């Protein structure tokens, strides 16, 4: 066995058992929370709670129906994969450093303990990436001979269909209407099938995957897959150009972003879950298991800043297909991970929802929206590929022609009303953030044309960019608020205008930008936290802090010279992460509790951007 890993953060002192055991000695499931870890491999992801229970796992891809969905269904018999210890007293959980391998230790009241190692195989073999739809769970006794109970209760069609269960000598098959899962295990099936407690007196392995026979023995396969997956992630992390400070936070954020990339197509999902509400007592909950072009750009840029450009290369293959299929017309703000265009939103009323918050939603109505910032996000997401000489296939004239088609759309919609980046469902305006990204499209196309030695195209795009910049600075400025407003001619404040400095429209030392930062701090901030906007939306006034906005604030403060204030806020935001270093979409400013879909790529991007912006340089210590 490898040596005991160190946690990226100071090792968790452990989690006390917060549910008493029943008469059998095994407690009921822990209440749903976002104290979750993630394991994945680019084909699927699984979320595992602090007690080592798989509570969310969409199978066989990110946006499929979940085979385990206890996160959104709090019934005792909900779909989950639990490995429990009798008379639980204490829990420890951490990632193995610089990997996506999760370790959970369960201690009982008599001092006995076991360890669960969870991972999804991912490594190179035979000249290709091997990333099967398979969850590997390795269990071993650490102290004594604890009694355990294994319960595997997958469901299909969003828990409307229970599987037909068959078994062999060392495997169980869960047969659903559209797919069959196969659990290969060296644990006693006479105990696993009925969920009967037994003494754990030796290591045991559970390999849940497609209905295929293993090529080797169960234990040998599990051990070989673990070793190879560990080596893959350590080598991947080793190549990151991390900042001097906050390295562990950055590496964990980068790994989490990588787990959000669908290997088969290069699409990047916004989050791994659906229907986690933005705040307690609200129906603000959405399905984020799709590729938003806006969010994907921020992910690509964050990983590029760490010199992880492979994600950009694979994403651009997906994005190029989206652009070509648009035929120079409207491009949706989001698509399915295989470029599905129809993502019809519907409700699942038979599920109780996260902590009883209904509805549970599948699909997202935003695919019908006109969000004009999308064109800028496309060009921004592709821009580095024209300048970076490290790439296996550097973008050139052909790719530039595709981007110019996108730029023409940016010109067309520059001053037209849309739903905006916050996806307002009942209100359209000329949003400053949308116009800003249209400007960014033209500005970057001008820079690309210059690199490609196309002087006429450089003049064309730079001329439009200059005109658009002047319009934005004039039309979005509010004399009444002494700030840039969320829309042309408006007066409401919106955190998205902080991107004006981040994408280069305005010098951050410009008095108008500084005044805007001051106004946003007065009206949108609750201490270190920041709401998206001040005006009521389709559902009323926002209650929680939108984490990426707080990170945008940090970037703005650093750019205008308030680095100490920015560092203080950054440290506070890092402290709101869960015990494994992950963040959701929103943070409650009073309780500090995480809300919103999880883990949110926007938020993990913010961790990377903040650390890169604020860290002391490497040459200060070497």
C-alpha positions in Angstrom: 0.0 0.0 0.0 1.2 3.6 -0.6 2.1 5.7 2.4 -0.7 7.6 4.1 -1.3 10.7 2.0 -1.2 14.2 3.3 -4.3 16.3 2.7 -3.8 19.4 0.5 -5.2 21.5 3.4 -4.2 20.9 7.0 -5.3 17.4 7.6 -9.0 17.3 8.6 -9.4 16.6 12.3 -12.3 14.4 11.2 -16.0 14.6 11.2 -17.9 13.4 14.2 -20.8 11.0 13.5 -23.8 13.4 13.3 -26.5 10.6 13.1 -27.0 8.1 15.9 -26.9 4.4 15.0 -30.2 2.5 14.8 -30.8 -0.9 16.6 -28.6 -2.6 14.1 -25.7 -0.4 14.9 -25.8 1.4 11.6 -27.1 5.0 11.4 -29.4 6.4 8.8 -27.8 8.2 5.9 -26.3 11.6 6.6 -28.4 14.6 5.5 -27.6 15.8 2.0 -25.0 18.5 2.0 -22.2 19.8 -0.3 -19.5 18.4 2.0 -18.7 16.2 -1.0 -15.7 14.9 -2.9 -15.5 14.3 -6.6 -13.9 11.4 -8.5 -14.0 11.2 -12.2 -12.0 10.6 -15.4 -13.4 12.6 -18.3 -16.1 10.0 -19.0 -18.3 10.4 -15.9 -18.1 11.8 -12.3 -19.2 10.6 -8.9 -19.9 12.7 -5.8 -19.1 11.0 -2.5 -20.2 12.4 0.8 -18.2 12.7 4.0 -19.2 9.2 5.1 -18.0 7.6 1.9 -21.4 7.2 0.3 -21.8 7.7 -3.5 -24.8 10.1 -3.6 -24.6 11.4 -7.2 -23.3 9.7 -10.3 -24.6 10.3 -13.8 -24.0 7.3 -16.0 -22.6 6.7 -18.6 -21.8 10.4 -19.2 -22.0 13.8 -17.4 -25.6 14.7 -18.5 -27.2 11.2 -18.3 -29.7 10.1 -15.8 -28.1 9.5 -12.4 -27.8 5.8 -11.3 -27.1 7.2 -7.8 -29.1 10.3 -6.9 -29.5 10.4 -3.1 -28.3 14.0 -3.2 -31.7 14.9 -4.6 -33.8 12.2 -3.0 -33.7 12.1 0.8 -35.7 8.9 1.3 -33.8 6.2 3.3 -33.9 3.8 0.3 -32.7 6.4 -2.2 -30.2 5.3 -4.9 -26.7 5.3 -3.4 -23.6 3.2 -3.0 -22.7 3.0 0.7 -19.9 1.3 2.6 -20.8 1.7 6.3 -19.1 0.9 9.6 -21.0 -0.3 12.6 -21.2 2.2 15.5 -19.6 5.0 13.6 -17.8 7.5 15.8 -15.4 9.5 13.7 -14.6 10.2 10.0 -11.5 11.5 8.1 -11.5 12.3 4.4 -8.9 13.7 2.1 -7.6 13.6 -1.4 -4.3 11.9 -2.1 -2.1 14.9 -2.9 -2.1 16.0 -6.5 -4.5 13.3 -7.6 -8.2 12.7 -8.0 -8.1 9.7 -5.6 -10.2 10.2 -2.6 -9.6 8.5 0.8 -12.2 8.1 3.5 -11.5 6.7 6.9 -14.3 5.5 9.1 -13.7 4.8 12.9 -16.0 3.0 15.2 -16.6 3.5 18.9 -14.2 0.7 19.8 -11.2 2.1 18.0 -11.5 0.0 15.0 -11.2 1.6 11.5 -11.4 1.1 7.8 -10.3 3.0 4.8 -12.2 3.5 1.5 -10.1 4.5 -1.6 -12.3 5.8 -4.4 -11.2 6.7 -8.0 -12.1 6.5 -11.6 -9.4 4.9 -13.8 -7.6 7.4 -16.1 -4.2 6.7 -17.6 -2.4 6.2 -21.0 -2.1 2.7 -22.3 -1.5 1.4 -25.8 -1.0 4.9 -27.2 -4.4 6.2 -26.0 -6.2 7.5 -22.9 -7.9 4.8 -21.0 -10.9 6.2 -19.1 -13.6 3.6 -18.8 -17.0 4.3 -17.2 -15.9 2.6 -14.0 -15.8 3.4 -10.3 -13.3 1.6 -8.3 -13.8 1.3 -4.5 -11.0 -0.4 -2.5 -11.7 -1.1 1.2 -9.3 -2.3 3.8 -9.3 -2.6 7.6 -6.9 -0.2 9.3 -7.4 -1.2 12.9 -9.1 -4.3 14.3 -11.8 -6.1 12.4 -14.7 -3.6 12.1 -18.2 -4.8 11.0 -19.3 -3.2 7.8 -22.4 -3.1 5.6 -22.3 -2.6 1.9 -25.4 -1.4 0.1 -25.5 -0.9 -3.6 -28.9 0.4 -4.8 -28.7 1.9 -8.3 -31.8 3.1 -10.0 -32.7 4.1 -13.6 -34.8 6.7 -15.3 -34.4 9.2 -12.4 -35.4 6.5 -9.8 -38.6 5.5 -11.6 -37.1 2.1 -12.5 -35.5 -0.4 -10.1 -33.0 -2.8 -11.8 -33.4 -6.5 -12.3 -30.6 -8.0 -10.2 -28.7 -11.2 -11.2 -25.4 -12.5 -9.9 -22.5 -14.8 -10.7 -19.6 -16.1 -8.6 -17.9 -12.7 -8.2 -20.2 -10.2 -9.9 -23.6 -8.6 -9.7 -25.5 -7.3 -12.7 -28.0 -4.5 -12.4 -30.2 -4.6 -15.5 -32.1 -1.5 -16.4 -34.3 -0.6 -19.4 -31.4 1.0 -21.4 -28.2 -0.1 -19.8 -26.7 -2.8 -17.5 -24.2 -2.1 -14.7 -21.8 -4.8 -13.5 -20.3 -4.9 -10.1 -17.2 -7.1 -9.9 -16.1 -7.7 -6.3 -14.1 -10.1 -4.1 -16.4 -9.3 -1.2 -19.0 -12.0 -0.2 -22.0 -11.6 -2.4 -24.1 -13.4 0.2 -23.6 -10.2 2.3 -23.5 -7.6 -0.4 -26.7 -8.5 -2.2 -29.0 -8.3 0.9 -26.9 -5.5 2.5 -26.1 -7.7 5.5 -23.4 -6.7 8.0 -20.1 -8.7 8.1 -16.6 -8.5 9.6 -14.1 -6.8 7.4 -11.0 -9.0 8.0 -9.2 -8.4 4.7 -9.0 -5.9 1.9 -11.9 -6.0 -0.6 -12.5 -4.4 -4.0 -15.6 -3.2 -5.8 -15.4 -2.3 -9.5 -18.6 -0.9 -10.8 -18.8 -0.4 -14.6 -20.2 -1.5 -17.9 -21.4 -5.1 -18.3 -18.0 -6.4 -19.3 -15.9 -9.2 -17.9 -12.5 -8.0 -16.4 -9.4 -9.0 -18.3 -7.6 -9.8 -15.0 -8.3 -10.7 -11.4 -10.4 -8.3 -9.3 -7.7 -7.3 -6.8 -4.9 -7.2 -9.4 -7.0 -5.0 -11.7 -8.0 -2.7 -8.9 -4.4 -2.3 -7.7 -3.0 -1.8 -11.2 -5.7 0.8 -12.1 -5.0 2.6 -8.8 -1.3 2.8 -9.4 -1.6 3.9 -13.0 -4.3 6.5 -12.1 -2.1 7.9 -9.3 0.9 8.2 -11.7 -1.3 9.9 -14.3 -2.6 12.6 -12.0 0.8 13.2 -10.4 2.4 13.7 -13.8 -0.4 15.9 -14.9 -0.2 18.1 -11.8 3.6 18.2 -12.1 3.4 20.0 -15.4 1.3 22.8 -14.0 3.0 26.2 -13.8 1.5 27.0 -10.3 2.0 30.3 -8.4 4.3 30.3 -5.4 1.5 30.8 -2.9 -1.7 28.7 -2.4 -0.3 25.9 -4.5 -2.5 23.1 -3.0 -5.7 25.2 -3.6 -4.7 25.8 -7.2 -3.8 22.2 -7.9 -7.1 21.0 -6.5 -9.0 23.6 -8.5 -7.2 22.6 -11.7 -7.9 18.9 -11.2 -11.5 19.7 -10.6 -11.7 21.7 -13.8 -10.1 18.9 -15.7 -12.7 16.5 -14.3 -15.3 18.8 -15.9 -14.0 18.2 -19.4 -15.8 15.5 -21.4 -12.9 13.7 -23.0 -14.9 12.3 -25.9 -15.7 15.7 -27.4 -13.8 18.4 -25.4 -17.0 20.0 -24.0 -16.7 21.6 -20.6 -19.6 21.5 -18.2 -20.5 24.3 -15.9 -21.1 22.0 -12.9 -21.7 18.3 -12.2 -25.1 18.6 -10.6 -28.6 19.8 -11.3 -31.2 21.5 -9.0 -29.0 22.5 -6.0 -30.8 25.8 -5.1 -28.9 29.1 -5.1 -30.2 29.8 -1.5 -32.3 28.1 1.1 -36.1 28.3 0.6 -35.9 29.2 -3.1 -36.8 27.6 -6.4 -33.7 29.1 -8.1 -32.3 25.9 -9.2 -31.1 24.8 -12.6 -29.4 22.0 -14.5 -25.7 22.9 -15.1 -24.5 19.6 -16.7 -24.0 21.3 -20.1 -21.4 23.3 -21.9 -21.9 27.1 -21.6 -19.6 28.8 -24.0 -19.1 31.6 -21.4 -18.1 29.3 -18.5 -15.9 27.2 -20.8 -13.9 30.3 -21.9 -13.2 31.1 -18.2 -12.1 27.5 -17.6 -9.8 27.5 -20.7 -8.2 30.8 -19.7 -7.6 29.7 -16.1 -5.9 26.4 -17.2 -3.9 28.3 -19.8 -2.6 30.5 -17.1 -1.1 27.3 -15.5 0.3 26.2 -18.8 -2.3 23.5 -19.2 -3.1 24.1 -22.8 -4.4 20.6 -23.7 -7.9 21.5 -22.4 -8.0 24.5 -24.8 -6.9 22.3 -27.7 -9.6 19.7 -27.1 -12.3 22.3 -26.4 -11.5 24.2 -29.6 -12.3 21.0 -31.6 -15.7 21.0 -30.0 -16.2 24.7 -30.4 -15.2 24.7 -34.1 -18.0 22.3 -34.8 -20.5 24.6 -33.0 -19.3 27.6 -35.1 -19.4 25.8 -38.4 -22.9 24.4 -37.7 -24.2 27.9 -37.0 -23.7 28.9 -40.7 -22.9 32.5 -39.6 -26.2 32.8 -37.7 -27.3 32.7 -34.1 -25.2 30.6 -31.6 -26.8 29.3 -28.4 -25.2 30.2 -25.1 -25.0 26.5 -24.2 -25.1 23.1 -25.9 -25.1 19.5 -24.8 -21.7 17.9 -24.4 -22.1 16.2 -27.8 -23.4 19.6 -29.2 -27.1 18.7 -28.6 -29.1 21.9 -29.3 -32.5 20.9 -27.8 -32.1 20.9 -24.0 -35.8 21.2 -23.1 -36.3 22.0 -19.4 -38.8 19.8 -17.5 -39.6 19.0 -13.9 -39.3 15.8 -12.0 -42.0 16.0 -9.3 -41.4 12.5 -7.9 -38.1 13.5 -6.4 -37.9 15.4 -3.1 -35.0 17.6 -4.2 -31.9 18.8 -2.3 -33.0 19.1 1.3 -36.6 19.1 0.1 -36.1 22.0 -2.3 -38.2 21.4 -5.4 -38.4 21.3 -8.3 -35.8 19.0 -9.7 -35.0 20.2 -13.2 -33.6 18.4 -16.2 -32.6 20.4 -19.2 -32.2 24.2 -19.3 -34.4 26.7 -20.9 -31.4 29.0 -21.5 -30.7 27.1 -24.7 -33.5 29.2 -26.2 -32.0 32.5 -25.1 -30.2 35.2 -27.0 -27.2 36.0 -24.9 -25.0 38.2 -27.0 -21.8 37.9 -25.0 -21.5 34.4 -26.5 -19.6 35.6 -29.6 -17.0 37.3 -27.5 -16.6 34.3 -25.4 -16.0 32.1 -28.5 -13.2 34.4 -29.8 -11.7 34.9 -26.4 -11.6 31.1 -25.8 -9.8 30.6 -29.1 -7.5 33.6 -29.1 -4.4 32.0 -27.5 -4.4 29.2 -30.0 -3.3 31.8 -32.6 -0.3 33.0 -30.5 0.9 30.0 -28.6 3.8 28.2 -30.3 3.7 25.2 -28.0 0.5 23.8 -29.5 0.5 20.6 -31.5 -1.7 22.4 -34.0 -1.5 26.2 -33.9 -4.5 28.0 -35.2 -4.0 29.7 -38.6 -5.8 31.3 -41.5 -8.6 28.7 -41.8 -9.5 29.0 -38.1 -9.4 32.8 -38.4 -12.0 32.7 -41.1 -14.3 30.8 -38.7 -13.6 33.3 -36.0 -14.4 36.2 -38.4 -17.9 34.7 -39.0 -18.4 34.9 -35.2 -17.0 38.4 -35.2 -19.6 39.5 -37.8 -22.3 38.2 -35.4 -20.7 40.3 -32.6 -20.9 43.4 -34.8 -24.6 42.7 -35.6 -25.8 42.2 -32.0 -23.5 44.7 -30.3 -26.2 47.2 -29.3 -29.2 44.8 -29.4 -31.2 43.8 -26.3 -30.6 40.3 -24.9 -31.1 38.1 -21.8 -27.6 39.0 -20.5 -25.0 36.7 -18.9 -27.3 36.2 -15.9 -29.9 34.6 -18.2 -32.9 36.7 -17.2 -36.0 34.9 -18.4 -38.5 37.8 -18.6 -36.4 41.0 -19.3 -34.3 42.1 -22.2 -31.9 45.0 -22.3 -28.7 46.1 -24.0 -26.5 44.7 -21.3 -23.1 46.2 -20.7 -21.5 42.8 -20.3 -22.8 41.6 -23.6 -21.6 44.7 -25.4 -18.2 44.3 -23.7 -17.8 40.8 -25.0 -18.7 41.9 -28.5 -16.0 44.5 -28.3 -13.6 41.8 -27.0 -14.3 39.7 -30.1 -13.4 42.5 -32.4 -10.3 43.5 -30.4 -8.9 40.0 -30.3 -9.7 39.5 -34.0 -7.6 42.6 -34.8 -4.7 41.2 -32.7 -5.0 37.8 -34.5 -5.0 39.5 -37.9 -1.8 41.3 -37.0 -0.1 38.0 -36.1 -1.3 36.4 -39.3 0.0 39.4 -41.3 -3.4 40.5 -42.6 -3.2 44.3 -42.5 -6.6 44.9 -44.1 -8.4 42.6 -41.6 -6.5 44.2 -38.7 -7.7 47.6 -39.8 -11.2 46.4 -40.2 -11.5 44.8 -36.8 -9.5 47.4 -34.9 -11.7 50.1 -36.3 -14.8 48.5 -35.1 -13.3 47.8 -31.7 -12.4 51.4 -31.3 -16.0 52.5 -32.1 -17.5 49.9 -29.8 -15.3 50.9 -27.0 -16.3 54.5 -27.2 -19.9 53.6 -27.3 -19.7 51.3 -24.2 -17.8 53.8 -22.1 -20.4 56.5 -23.0 -23.7 54.5 -22.9 -23.0 52.4 -19.8 -21.8 55.2 -17.6 -24.3 56.5 -15.0 -23.7 60.0 -13.7 -26.3 59.4 -11.0 -24.5 56.3 -9.6 -21.0 57.4 -10.6 -20.4 53.9 -12.0 -20.8 51.8 -15.1 -24.3 50.4 -15.0 -25.5 47.0 -16.1 -27.1 48.2 -19.3 -26.9 51.1 -21.7 -28.8 54.1 -20.3 -29.4 52.2 -17.1 -28.6 52.9 -13.4 -28.7 49.5 -11.8 -25.4 48.0 -10.6 -24.1 44.7 -11.7 -20.8 42.9 -10.8 -20.2 41.8 -14.4 -18.9 45.3 -15.3 -15.8 44.4 -13.3 -14.8 42.4 -16.4 -14.2 45.7 -18.2 -10.7 45.8 -16.7 -10.1 42.1 -16.8 -10.6 41.9 -20.6 -8.8 45.1 -21.3 -11.5 47.6 -22.3 -10.5 50.2 -19.7 -7.4 51.0 -17.7 -8.1 49.8 -14.1 -6.6 53.1 -12.8 -9.2 55.1 -14.7 -11.1 57.1 -12.2 -14.4 55.9 -13.6 -13.5 52.2 -13.0 -12.2 53.0 -9.5 -15.5 54.8 -8.8 -17.4 51.8 -10.1 -15.5 49.4 -7.8 -16.3 51.6 -4.8 -20.0 51.7 -5.8 -20.2 48.0 -6.2 -18.6 47.5 -2.8 -21.1 49.7 -1.1 -24.2 48.2 -2.7 -23.4 44.6 -3.7 -21.0 43.4 -1.0 -21.6 41.7 2.3 -18.1 41.8 3.8 -16.0 39.6 1.5 -19.0 38.3 -0.3 -20.6 39.8 -3.5 -24.0 39.4 -5.1 -24.4 39.5 -8.8 -26.7 42.6 -9.1 -29.0 44.8 -7.0 -32.2 44.9 -9.0 -34.8 42.2 -8.5 -34.9 39.5 -11.2 -37.6 37.0 -12.2 -37.5 35.5 -8.7 -37.0 38.6 -6.5 -33.8 39.9 -4.9 -30.7 37.7 -4.9 -29.8 36.5 -1.4 -26.5 34.7 -1.6 -23.1 35.7 -2.8 -22.2 34.5 -6.3 -18.7 33.3 -5.8 -17.2 34.2 -9.2 -18.3 37.8 -8.6 -16.3 37.9 -5.3 -13.3 36.7 -7.3 -13.8 39.3 -10.0 -13.8 41.9 -7.1 -10.5 40.5 -6.0 -9.0 40.9 -9.4 -10.3 44.4 -9.7 -8.9 45.4 -6.3 -5.5 44.0 -7.2 -5.5 45.8 -10.5 -6.3 49.2 -8.9 -3.5 48.7 -6.3 -5.5 47.4 -3.2 -3.6 44.2 -3.0 -3.8 43.8 0.8 -7.5 44.1 0.8 -7.7 41.7 -2.1 -5.5 39.1 -0.3 -7.6 39.4 2.8 -10.8 38.7 0.9 -9.2 35.9 -1.0 -8.1 34.1 2.2 -11.7 34.4 3.5 -13.1 32.9 0.3 -10.7 30.0 0.5 -11.9 29.3 4.0 -15.4 28.8 2.7 -14.4 25.8 0.6 -15.5 22.5 1.9 -13.2 20.1 3.7 -11.8 18.9 0.4 -11.1 22.3 -1.1 -14.1 22.5 -3.4 -16.6 25.3 -4.0 -20.2 25.4 -5.2 -21.8 28.3 -7.1 -23.0 30.4 -4.1 -22.1 31.2 -0.5 -24.6 32.4 2.1 -23.1 35.6 3.5 -24.5 35.0 7.0 -24.0 31.2 7.5 -21.1 30.8 5.2 -22.9 27.7 3.8 -22.4 26.6 0.2 -25.4 26.6 -2.1 -25.9 26.2 -5.9 -24.6 23.5 -8.2 -21.4 21.7 -7.3 -18.6 21.8 -7.9 -19.0 25.0 -9.9 -16.3 25.6 -12.6 -16.7 29.4 -12.3 -15.8 29.2 -8.6 -12.8 26.9 -9.1 -11.6 29.3 -11.8 -11.8 32.1 -9.3 -9.4 30.2 -7.0 -6.8 29.9 -9.8 -7.2 33.4 -11.0 -7.0 34.9 -7.5 -3.9 32.9 -6.6 -2.1 33.8 -9.9 -3.0 37.5 -9.5 -2.0 37.8 -5.9 0.9 35.4 -5.3 4.4 36.6 -4.5 6.7 35.8 -7.4 8.9 32.6 -7.4 12.0 34.7 -7.6 11.2 36.1 -4.2 12.3 32.8 -2.6 14.7 31.2 -5.2 
